Amino acid sequence: MLALSGLLYACAKSPSANVRGDAAHPTPVHFYTVAEETAKRRVQAVGSLFALEESILSSQVEGPGSSQVLLTWGDTVKEEDKR
C-alpha cells in the first residue's frame, strides 16, 4: 500500500506529456464580440389601483338656492316645457 501511494505521488509531480500551454500543446483562445443592448423590463401583477389623494369638485353659484326639484334622471324635457 505504501509503495502504491509513493508511486502515485511521484507520477503526480512529474510533468505530463499532454499538458496544455506549452509550445507543443497551445491553449485554444476564443474571441467574443461585445455589444451594448437595451433590455425591456416587463412585470405582470394583479392588484388594485387607488389614488393617494381624492378631491371632491363642486361649483358655487351665487343667488338663492332651489326650493323644489321638479325633474329627475331620465325625464324627457322639451324646449317649450315650463314647470
N, C-alpha and C positions, 0 to 999 in steps of 0.2 A: 504494500500500500504506500509506504514511504517512498519507494523508488518511482512509482507511478506519479505521485504528487510532484516529485522533483523533476521528472521528465516533462510534465505539463507546464511547470513553472519556467523551465528552460526554453520551451517552444514559444511560450507567450512573450518572452523577452527578445527573441531573435526577430529581425526584420523579415517580413514576408515577401515573397517574390511578386505577389499580385497587389501590392499596396498602391492605392491611387495617390497621385500627387507628385510622383517622381517623373523624370523625363520619359521613361518607357510607358508610363501609365498616367497620362494627364487627366486632370479632373474636368469633367464637362461643365461648361458655363452656359447659362440660359439668360437671354436678354428679353426684357419685357418693356413695352411702351406704356408710359404712364399718361393718363388723360384725365382732365377735370370733368366731373359730371355732376349735375344737379339732380338730387333725388326728391321727389314729391312725397310728402308725408300724408297719409290718409288715416283717419281714425273713425271707426264706426262705433256709435254709442246710442244707448236708449235712455231717455230721461225726459224731464220736463224743463221748460224754459220760463223763467219768471223775471219780471223787471225788478231792478234794485229799488227803484222809486216809482210810485204811482202818483198821478196828478188828476184831479177832478176839474174839468173845464166847464165853466158856465158863463153866461153873459148877464150883465146887469143892465136893465132898461129903466130909464127914468120915467116917472109918471105913476099913476095909480095902478095897482095890480088888478087882475081879473077876479071878478066875484063869482062867475059861473064858467063851466066848461061845457059847451053845447055839442061838441063833436068828440068822437073817439077814433082810434086807429081803425082804418078800413072803411070809414064813411065816405060816400061819394059826394063831392061838392061841386056845384056848378057856379059859374060866374054870377048869375042872377040870384042865387040863394042869399037871403039875408035872414038871419035868425036872431 
